[in-house]
Amino acid sequence: MTTVIVILLVVWAILAVVGFALEGLLWLGIIGVILFVGTLIFFFVRRAASRSKGV
């Protein structure tokens, strides 16, 4: 599961960089940032839930 999250984070970061590098694709950069942050939040919520189950 962690591997999938890392791959998604890399893909979203690449989309954001490409979007901000090319002026016509600014929307792609914004979507990339939103998806990157959303994936990070998802990862930390799942990690916190799995830690609380183990206790």
PDB file as gemmi writes it, atoms N, CA and C in Angstrom:
CRYST1    1.000    1.000    1.000  90.00  90.00  90.00 P 1                      
ATOM      1  N   MET A   1       0.827  -1.197   0.000  1.00  0.00           N  
ATOM      2  CA  MET A   1       0.000   0.000   0.000  1.00  0.00           C  
ATOM      3  C   MET A   1       0.869   1.257   0.000  1.00  0.00           C  
ATOM      4  N   THR A   2       1.944   1.222   0.743  1.00  0.00           N  
ATOM      5  CA  THR A   2       2.827   2.384   0.805  1.00  0.00           C  
ATOM      6  C   THR A   2       3.465   2.661  -0.551  1.00  0.00           C  
ATOM      7  N   THR A   3       3.776   1.619  -1.284  1.00  0.00           N  
ATOM      8  CA  THR A   3       4.380   1.791  -2.604  1.00  0.00           C  
ATOM      9  C   THR A   3       3.428   2.524  -3.539  1.00  0.00           C  
ATOM     10  N   VAL A   4       2.152   2.182  -3.482  1.00  0.00           N  
ATOM     11  CA  VAL A   4       1.157   2.840  -4.329  1.00  0.00           C  
ATOM     12  C   VAL A   4       1.063   4.317  -3.980  1.00  0.00           C  
ATOM     13  N   ILE A   5       1.077   4.628  -2.695  1.00  0.00           N  
ATOM     14  CA  ILE A   5       0.995   6.027  -2.252  1.00  0.00           C  
ATOM     15  C   ILE A   5       2.208   6.807  -2.743  1.00  0.00           C  
ATOM     16  N   VAL A   6       3.383   6.224  -2.629  1.00  0.00           N  
ATOM     17  CA  VAL A   6       4.612   6.908  -3.077  1.00  0.00           C  
ATOM     18  C   VAL A   6       4.567   7.139  -4.579  1.00  0.00           C  
ATOM     19  N   ILE A   7       4.123   6.146  -5.331  1.00  0.00           N  
ATOM     20  CA  ILE A   7       4.023   6.302  -6.787  1.00  0.00           C  
ATOM     21  C   ILE A   7       3.040   7.416  -7.133  1.00  0.00           C  
ATOM     22  N   LEU A   8       1.897   7.440  -6.456  1.00  0.00           N  
ATOM     23  CA  LEU A   8       0.920   8.509  -6.701  1.00  0.00           C  
ATOM     24  C   LEU A   8       1.496   9.878  -6.375  1.00  0.00           C  
ATOM     25  N   LEU A   9       2.222   9.985  -5.265  1.00  0.00           N  
ATOM     26  CA  LEU A   9       2.827  11.272  -4.895  1.00  0.00           C  
ATOM     27  C   LEU A   9       3.815  11.741  -5.958  1.00  0.00           C  
ATOM     28  N   VAL A  10       4.597  10.820  -6.491  1.00  0.00           N  
ATOM     29  CA  VAL A  10       5.560  11.179  -7.544  1.00  0.00           C  
ATOM     30  C   VAL A  10       4.818  11.649  -8.799  1.00  0.00           C  
ATOM     31  N   VAL A  11       3.760  10.926  -9.173  1.00  0.00           N  
ATOM     32  CA  VAL A  11       2.996  11.305 -10.365  1.00  0.00           C  
ATOM     33  C   VAL A  11       2.363  12.680 -10.174  1.00  0.00           C  
ATOM     34  N   TRP A  12       1.760  12.925  -9.017  1.00  0.00           N  
ATOM     35  CA  TRP A  12       1.118  14.234  -8.776  1.00  0.00           C  
ATOM     36  C   TRP A  12       2.163  15.347  -8.772  1.00  0.00           C  
ATOM     37  N   ALA A  13       3.341  15.090  -8.205  1.00  0.00           N  
ATOM     38  CA  ALA A  13       4.396  16.108  -8.194  1.00  0.00           C  
ATOM     39  C   ALA A  13       4.856  16.425  -9.616  1.00  0.00           C  
ATOM     40  N   ILE A  14       5.004  15.409 -10.451  1.00  0.00           N  
ATOM     41  CA  ILE A  14       5.403  15.638 -11.847  1.00  0.00           C  
ATOM     42  C   ILE A  14       4.342  16.449 -12.579  1.00  0.00           C  
ATOM     43  N   LEU A  15       3.066  16.098 -12.374  1.00  0.00           N  
ATOM     44  CA  LEU A  15       1.980  16.861 -13.003  1.00  0.00           C  
ATOM     45  C   LEU A  15       2.007  18.325 -12.567  1.00  0.00           C  
ATOM     46  N   ALA A  16       2.244  18.552 -11.276  1.00  0.00           N  
ATOM     47  CA  ALA A  16       2.278  19.920 -10.773  1.00  0.00           C  
ATOM     48  C   ALA A  16       3.437  20.705 -11.385  1.00  0.00           C  
ATOM     49  N   VAL A  17       4.605  20.099 -11.473  1.00  0.00           N  
ATOM     50  CA  VAL A  17       5.770  20.784 -12.041  1.00  0.00           C  
ATOM     51  C   VAL A  17       5.537  21.107 -13.515  1.00  0.00           C  
ATOM     52  N   VAL A  18       5.021  20.145 -14.261  1.00  0.00           N  
ATOM     53  CA  VAL A  18       4.741  20.380 -15.679  1.00  0.00           C  
ATOM     54  C   VAL A  18       3.688  21.472 -15.836  1.00  0.00           C  
ATOM     55  N   GLY A  19       2.673  21.421 -14.996  1.00  0.00           N  
ATOM     56  CA  GLY A  19       1.607  22.419 -15.076  1.00  0.00           C  
ATOM     57  C   GLY A  19       2.090  23.826 -14.799  1.00  0.00           C  
ATOM     58  N   PHE A  20       2.962  23.973 -13.809  1.00  0.00           N  
ATOM     59  CA  PHE A  20       3.464  25.302 -13.489  1.00  0.00           C  
ATOM     60  C   PHE A  20       4.569  25.756 -14.444  1.00  0.00           C  
ATOM     61  N   ALA A  21       5.259  24.817 -15.071  1.00  0.00           N  
ATOM     62  CA  ALA A  21       6.327  25.166 -16.012  1.00  0.00           C  
ATOM     63  C   ALA A  21       5.751  25.691 -17.331  1.00  0.00           C  
ATOM     64  N   LEU A  22       4.644  25.134 -17.758  1.00  0.00           N  
ATOM     65  CA  LEU A  22       4.018  25.555 -19.009  1.00  0.00           C  
ATOM     66  C   LEU A  22       2.823  26.448 -18.687  1.00  0.00           C  
ATOM     67  N   GLU A  23       2.870  27.674 -19.114  1.00  0.00           N  
ATOM     68  CA  GLU A  23       1.851  28.654 -18.730  1.00  0.00           C  
ATOM     69  C   GLU A  23       0.444  28.236 -19.135  1.00  0.00           C  
ATOM     70  N   GLY A  24       0.297  27.597 -20.265  1.00  0.00           N  
ATOM     71  CA  GLY A  24      -1.022  27.200 -20.728  1.00  0.00           C  
ATOM     72  C   GLY A  24      -1.630  26.059 -19.927  1.00  0.00           C  
ATOM     73  N   LEU A  25      -0.799  25.387 -19.138  1.00  0.00           N  
ATOM     74  CA  LEU A  25      -1.282  24.249 -18.359  1.00  0.00           C  
ATOM     75  C   LEU A  25      -1.291  24.544 -16.860  1.00  0.00           C  
ATOM     76  N   LEU A  26      -1.574  25.768 -16.499  1.00  0.00           N  
ATOM     77  CA  LEU A  26      -1.607  26.151 -15.088  1.00  0.00           C  
ATOM     78  C   LEU A  26      -2.637  25.324 -14.325  1.00  0.00           C  
ATOM     79  N   TRP A  27      -3.748  25.015 -14.966  1.00  0.00           N  
ATOM     80  CA  TRP A  27      -4.790  24.203 -14.329  1.00  0.00           C  
ATOM     81  C   TRP A  27      -4.255  22.832 -13.941  1.00  0.00           C  
ATOM     82  N   LEU A  28      -3.343  22.292 -14.753  1.00  0.00           N  
ATOM     83  CA  LEU A  28      -2.751  20.991 -14.449  1.00  0.00           C  
ATOM     84  C   LEU A  28      -1.898  21.074 -13.186  1.00  0.00           C  
ATOM     85  N   GLY A  29      -1.193  22.162 -13.034  1.00  0.00           N  
ATOM     86  CA  GLY A  29      -0.394  22.366 -11.824  1.00  0.00           C  
ATOM     87  C   GLY A  29      -1.253  22.458 -10.584  1.00  0.00           C  
ATOM     88  N   ILE A  30      -2.359  23.159 -10.686  1.00  0.00           N  
ATOM     89  CA  ILE A  30      -3.261  23.309  -9.543  1.00  0.00           C  
ATOM     90  C   ILE A  30      -3.866  21.952  -9.173  1.00  0.00           C  
ATOM     91  N   ILE A  31      -4.316  21.198 -10.170  1.00  0.00           N  
ATOM     92  CA  ILE A  31      -4.877  19.872  -9.908  1.00  0.00           C  
ATOM     93  C   ILE A  31      -3.807  18.951  -9.311  1.00  0.00           C  
ATOM     94  N   GLY A  32      -2.583  19.038  -9.819  1.00  0.00           N  
ATOM     95  CA  GLY A  32      -1.490  18.221  -9.282  1.00  0.00           C  
ATOM     96  C   GLY A  32      -1.221  18.510  -7.823  1.00  0.00           C  
ATOM     97  N   VAL A  33      -1.234  19.779  -7.449  1.00  0.00           N  
ATOM     98  CA  VAL A  33      -1.014  20.155  -6.048  1.00  0.00           C  
ATOM     99  C   VAL A  33      -2.160  19.647  -5.174  1.00  0.00           C  
ATOM    100  N   ILE A  34      -3.392  19.802  -5.636  1.00  0.00           N  
ATOM    101  CA  ILE A  34      -4.555  19.345  -4.868  1.00  0.00           C  
ATOM    102  C   ILE A  34      -4.495  17.826  -4.665  1.00  0.00           C  
ATOM    103  N   LEU A  35      -4.194  17.089  -5.725  1.00  0.00           N  
ATOM    104  CA  LEU A  35      -4.110  15.632  -5.606  1.00  0.00           C  
ATOM    105  C   LEU A  35      -2.944  15.201  -4.720  1.00  0.00           C  
ATOM    106  N   PHE A  36      -1.824  15.925  -4.781  1.00  0.00           N  
ATOM    107  CA  PHE A  36      -0.669  15.624  -3.946  1.00  0.00           C  
ATOM    108  C   PHE A  36      -1.028  15.775  -2.472  1.00  0.00           C  
ATOM    109  N   VAL A  37      -1.655  16.900  -2.135  1.00  0.00           N  
ATOM    110  CA  VAL A  37      -2.042  17.146  -0.741  1.00  0.00           C  
ATOM    111  C   VAL A  37      -3.095  16.133  -0.288  1.00  0.00           C  
ATOM    112  N   GLY A  38      -4.060  15.834  -1.157  1.00  0.00           N  
ATOM    113  CA  GLY A  38      -5.077  14.856  -0.815  1.00  0.00           C  
ATOM    114  C   GLY A  38      -4.499  13.478  -0.553  1.00  0.00           C  
ATOM    115  N   THR A  39      -3.533  13.074  -1.356  1.00  0.00           N  
ATOM    116  CA  THR A  39      -2.896  11.779  -1.170  1.00  0.00           C  
ATOM    117  C   THR A  39      -2.093  11.743   0.121  1.00  0.00           C  
ATOM    118  N   LEU A  40      -1.403  12.827   0.442  1.00  0.00           N  
ATOM    119  CA  LEU A  40      -0.668  12.892   1.712  1.00  0.00           C  
ATOM    120  C   LEU A  40      -1.613  12.772   2.896  1.00  0.00           C  
ATOM    121  N   ILE A  41      -2.728  13.484   2.854  1.00  0.00           N  
ATOM    122  CA  ILE A  41      -3.702  13.415   3.945  1.00  0.00           C  
ATOM    123  C   ILE A  41      -4.242  11.992   4.077  1.00  0.00           C  
ATOM    124  N   PHE A  42      -4.579  11.368   2.955  1.00  0.00           N  
ATOM    125  CA  PHE A  42      -5.070   9.994   2.962  1.00  0.00           C  
ATOM    126  C   PHE A  42      -4.049   9.060   3.599  1.00  0.00           C  
ATOM    127  N   PHE A  43      -2.782   9.209   3.225  1.00  0.00           N  
ATOM    128  CA  PHE A  43      -1.717   8.367   3.757  1.00  0.00           C  
ATOM    129  C   PHE A  43      -1.597   8.524   5.272  1.00  0.00           C  
ATOM    130  N   PHE A  44      -1.585   9.757   5.762  1.00  0.00           N  
ATOM    131  CA  PHE A  44      -1.420   9.979   7.191  1.00  0.00           C  
ATOM    132  C   PHE A  44      -2.634   9.509   7.986  1.00  0.00           C  
ATOM    133  N   VAL A  45      -3.831   9.636   7.433  1.00  0.00           N  
ATOM    134  CA  VAL A  45      -5.032   9.149   8.113  1.00  0.00           C  
ATOM    135  C   VAL A  45      -4.992   7.625   8.204  1.00  0.00           C  
ATOM    136  N   ARG A  46      -4.642   6.946   7.112  1.00  0.00           N  
ATOM    137  CA  ARG A  46      -4.558   5.481   7.130  1.00  0.00           C  
ATOM    138  C   ARG A  46      -3.471   5.005   8.091  1.00  0.00           C  
ATOM    139  N   ARG A  47      -2.355   5.726   8.114  1.00  0.00           N  
ATOM    140  CA  ARG A  47      -1.256   5.344   9.006  1.00  0.00           C  
ATOM    141  C   ARG A  47      -1.655   5.519  10.466  1.00  0.00           C  
ATOM    142  N   ALA A  48      -2.349   6.597  10.784  1.00  0.00           N  
ATOM    143  CA  ALA A  48      -2.793   6.825  12.156  1.00  0.00           C  
ATOM    144  C   ALA A  48      -3.833   5.784  12.572  1.00  0.00           C  
ATOM    145  N   ALA A  49      -4.709   5.403  11.646  1.00  0.00           N  
ATOM    146  CA  ALA A  49      -5.721   4.404  11.959  1.00  0.00           C  
ATOM    147  C   ALA A  49      -5.086   3.038  12.202  1.00  0.00           C  
ATOM    148  N   SER A  50      -4.082   2.699  11.417  1.00  0.00           N  
ATOM    149  CA  SER A  50      -3.440   1.397  11.594  1.00  0.00           C  
ATOM    150  C   SER A  50      -2.629   1.353  12.907  1.00  0.00           C  
ATOM    151  N   ARG A  51      -2.078   2.478  13.305  1.00  0.00           N  
ATOM    152  CA  ARG A  51      -1.335   2.531  14.572  1.00  0.00           C  
ATOM    153  C   ARG A  51      -2.283   2.395  15.761  1.00  0.00           C  
ATOM    154  N   SER A  52      -3.450   3.020  15.684  1.00  0.00           N  
ATOM    155  CA  SER A  52      -4.387   2.944  16.800  1.00  0.00           C  
ATOM    156  C   SER A  52      -5.006   1.551  16.916  1.00  0.00           C  
ATOM    157  N   LYS A  53      -5.120   0.825  15.807  1.00  0.00           N  
ATOM    158  CA  LYS A  53      -5.626  -0.554  15.844  1.00  0.00           C  
ATOM    159  C   LYS A  53      -4.642  -1.476  16.553  1.00  0.00           C  
ATOM    160  N   GLY A  54      -3.368  -1.240  16.337  1.00  0.00           N  
ATOM    161  CA  GLY A  54      -2.351  -2.099  16.906  1.00  0.00           C  
ATOM    162  C   GLY A  54      -2.194  -1.955  18.425  1.00  0.00           C  
ATOM    163  N   VAL A  55      -2.677  -0.876  18.974  1.00  0.00           N  
ATOM    164  CA  VAL A  55      -2.514  -0.625  20.422  1.00  0.00           C  
ATOM    165  C   VAL A  55      -3.543  -1.316  21.211  1.00  0.00           C  
TER     166      VAL A  55                                                      
END                                                                             
